[in-house]
């Protein structure tokens, strides 16, 4: 994930024709931070599958853990597509911030490639990928020499429906593919394996050791589950805040933007550490 620098400076911002409010920079910055926190979760989709595979390894083989498995290829492809979508969204907020601060943007040189890769997660030709293609076009256009700041309010309005479409698709992946499917399957399979270990050696000492290990593994899974739920809340807040900004881009004055955006900034700042806890 790229790193962006967000600085509160006073340059012209096309949302209102007034001085650039610090609130816009803060919102864009926390948006990128939120999206960065999503990357480890999507990476863990495949890792969860591999942990499940490794839980079937016989005791005493002392073989290194499996790092690739055919049964994990599908979810691995979906996780890579989701990461591409998240990176493109990050470029979107980075471009807005660059335009606001400097009047120009050099973000998003790989926007088209990222949009194409995202199809593995959201579905090739799906409404979400169509929205990502539109976002990629916006990001690329902002980097073209001569892009006019006054176009930003219009372009934000035009893309306002794309962000919720993409975020809703990502939330569905987090909830359905990661929480409801992969983590649940991992939890069940690991529990079964511990039960098999206990049946092979019924001594009290072994059972106590296995019980301790099971609780540690189960707590780690639960931490990831809670982090995923908090990421859903964060993405929902990001989507709503972006829609509010786009809807009010043409008529809000600079001094009115903090009241609009700061509640979302505060909410996201509180949720990001909760997302990071499980990873």
N, C-alpha and C positions, 0 to 999 in steps of 0.2 A: 504494500500500500504506500502511495506517495506521501511525503510529508509536506504540509503547507504552513506558511507563517502568516498569522493573522494579527495585524497591527491596527490600533485605533488611530486613524489619521483623518484629516479633513480634506477630502477631494470631492468633486462633484459626483453625485450619484443620480442616475436617471429615474429612480423610482419616484422622486418628487421634485427634482431640479434643485434640491436644497443640499446642505452640507451632509456628507456621509455620516450617518449615526453609528456610534460604537455598537449599537444593538445589532446591526446587520452583520458586522464583522464577527461579533461574538456568536451569533446564530450559525453563520457559515462554519466557524471554527469548531463549535461543538457538534455540528452535523458531521464533519469529517472524522472527529474523534469517535462519535457513535458508530459510524460505519466501519472504522478501523477495529473497533471492539467486536464486530460481527465476524471478522475474518477467522479468528481461532475457532469459533463455533462451527463455521462451515467446514473448516479443515477437519474438525473432530467427527464429522459425519462418517467419513471413510475410516478414521482411526477407531471409532466405536465398532464398526464392522470387523476390523482387524483384531481388536481386543476380543471380540466374540469368537473369532476363529482360533485365536491363541488359547482361549480358555479350554479348548478341546484337546490340547496337547497332553499326552500321557505324562504322569509323574515319573521323574527319573530319566527322561530323555536328554535333558540339559541342552536342548537345541535352542539356537537363537530365535527370538520371536519372528513370526511371519510378517513381512512388510508389504507383500503383494498377494492378492488372492482373487481368483476369477469371480468368485461370488460377491466381491466388494467393488467390482469395476463400475457397475451401474450407479451405485450411490456415490462413488468417487467422481464420476463424470458430472453428476448433478451438483456435487459440492463445488467442483471447479467452475461450473457455470454460474453458480450463485456468487462465488468470489469475484468473477468477472463483472457481474451485475453491480455488486457492491462497489467495486473500484470505479466503475463508470459513474455511479451516483456520486461518489466522492469527487470525481473530476467535475461534475456538474456544480457542486457547491464551491469547489475551488475556483472555477471559472467566474461564478458570480462574485466571489470575494475579490478576485483579481481585477475585475472590471470596476467594482466599487472603489477599490483602493487606488488603482493605477490607471484606469481608463483603458486597459488593454489586458489580454489574457494569452498566455502561452501554454495553457493546460490542455490535456486531452489529445495528444498526438496519436494515441492508439484507440481512440474512442470507437471507431468503426469495428476494429478487431474485437474489442471487449463486448460490443453489442452482439456480434456474431457468436462469440463463445458462450454468451449467456443463454443461448437457445437450449443448451444441454440441461439447463435448470428449469427455465420457465416454459419451454416448449417452442420448437421452431415454428415461426409463423403465428404464434399466439398473440393475443392483445398485449401481453406484457413485453414480448420481444419487439412488437411494433412500437410500443412506448419507448423502449430502450433505444431503438433506432432513431426515434425522434429526439431523444435526449442527446444521443451521440451527434446528431446534426447540429443541435444547439451548441454543444461544447466545441465542435470544430469551427462553427461560424464565429464564435466569440474570439477565436484565435486568428482569424483572418485580418490582415492589415486593413485598417480603415473601418473596422466595426464601430458603429456609432453607439455611444452610451444611451442615447435616447431610445434606441431600439430595445433596450433591456426590459423595460416595463412591459412592452408588447410581447416580447419573447417569453418572459416569465408567465404572462397570462396564457399564452398559447400552450406552454408546457405544464400548466398547473394540473391538468388531468393525468399527465404521464407519470408523475412522481407517485401518487397514490396507487396507480395501477401496478407499478413495479414493486412498491413496498408491500402491497397486499399479496403479490405473488411470492415474495420472499418470506413473509409471515406464514403463508400456507406451507412452504417448505420446512420452516422451523417447527411448526406445530405438527404437521402430518408426517413428514419424513424423518424428522429428528426426534422430537419428543414422543409422539405416539407410536412410531414404528421402531426406529433404530435403538434408542435408549431403552425402550421397554423390552425389546428383544434381547439386548445385551444383558439387562438385569435378570431376565428369566433364565437365559442360558448359563450365566455365571452361577446363579443359585442352584441350578440343576447339577452343575459340575461339582460344586462344593458338597452337595448331598451325596454324590457318587464317591467323592473322596472319603467322606465320613463313613459310608457303608463299607468301604474297603478296609478301613482301620477304625474299629469301634472303641478304641481306648479313649478314656476321658481326656487325657492330655492332648491327643490329636484333635478331638472334637472342640476343645477350648481354643486351640490354635486356629482351627478352621473358622470357628465362629468369629474370632477377632478379625481375621483376614476378610471374612465376608462382610462384616459391618464396615470395615474400612473401604472396601470396594463399593459397597452400596451407598455409602455417604458421598463418595466421589461422583457416582452417577447422579445422585440427588442434587449435588451442587451444580452439575452441568445442566440438569433439568431446570433448576431455579434460575440459573443464568440465562438460559434460553427464554424462559418466560419474561424475564426482565428486558431482554432484547426486544421481544415483541412489543412490550409497553413503550420502549424507547423509539422503535420504528413508527409506532402509531403516533407518538407525539411529534416526531420529525415530519411525518406526512401532514399532520394537521397544521403545524406551524408553517410549513412551506405553502400550503394552500391558502392560509391566512395572508401571508406575505404577497402572494401572487394576486389574490383577490383585491388587495388594498394598494397595490403598487402604483396605481395611477392617481390616487387622490389623497393618500396620507402624507402629512408633513413629516419632516425628519424628527421633530420633537415628539411626534406621536408614536413613532416606531418602537421605542423602548417598552411602552406599555403593551404593545402587541406581541413583541418577540421575547422579552425577558422572562415571562413565565415559562415558555418552552425551553429557553436556555437553562433556567434553574432546574426544571424537571429532568432534562437530559443529563445535566452535570451530576445529578443525584443518582441516576440510573446506570450510567456508564460503569462506575466502580462495582455495582452489583452484577453487571454482565461479566466483568472481568474476573470475578471471584472463582468461577468454576473452571477457569482455564489458566 
